[in-house]
């Protein structure tokens, strides 16, 4: 589920960047949301590795 959300957010980010530019407010917000998702994935992976 999380990986799917990350992939969808990446696609949206690419479209926003192409449409509005990389420094547009919409693009930056989407990028920050993607960062949060990636951080969640990283935390999940860390927790998983700690339990092994």
C-alpha positions in Angstrom: 0.0 0.0 0.0 2.7 2.5 1.0 4.8 1.7 -2.1 1.7 2.3 -4.3 1.1 5.7 -2.6 4.8 6.6 -3.2 4.6 5.7 -6.9 1.3 7.6 -7.4 2.8 10.7 -5.6 5.9 10.5 -7.8 3.7 10.5 -10.9 1.8 13.5 -9.7 5.1 15.3 -8.8 6.4 14.7 -12.3 3.3 16.1 -13.9 3.3 19.2 -11.6 6.9 19.8 -12.2 6.4 19.7 -16.0 3.3 21.8 -15.9 4.1 24.5 -13.3 7.9 24.2 -12.8 10.0 22.9 -10.0 9.7 25.9 -7.8 5.9 26.3 -8.0 4.0 26.1 -4.7 2.0 23.0 -5.8 5.1 21.2 -6.9 7.0 22.0 -3.6 4.0 20.8 -1.5 3.8 17.6 -3.5 7.5 17.0 -3.1 7.2 17.5 0.7 4.4 15.0 0.8 6.5 12.5 -1.2 9.3 13.1 1.3 7.0 12.2 4.2 5.9 9.0 2.5 9.6 8.1 1.8 10.4 8.8 5.4 7.6 6.5 6.5 9.0 3.8 4.3 12.5 4.3 5.7 11.2 4.1 9.2 9.3 0.9 8.4 12.4 -0.6 6.9 14.4 0.4 9.9 11.9 -1.2 12.3 11.8 -4.3 10.2 15.6 -4.7 10.2 15.7 -4.1 14.0 13.3 -7.0 14.6 15.4 -9.5 12.6 
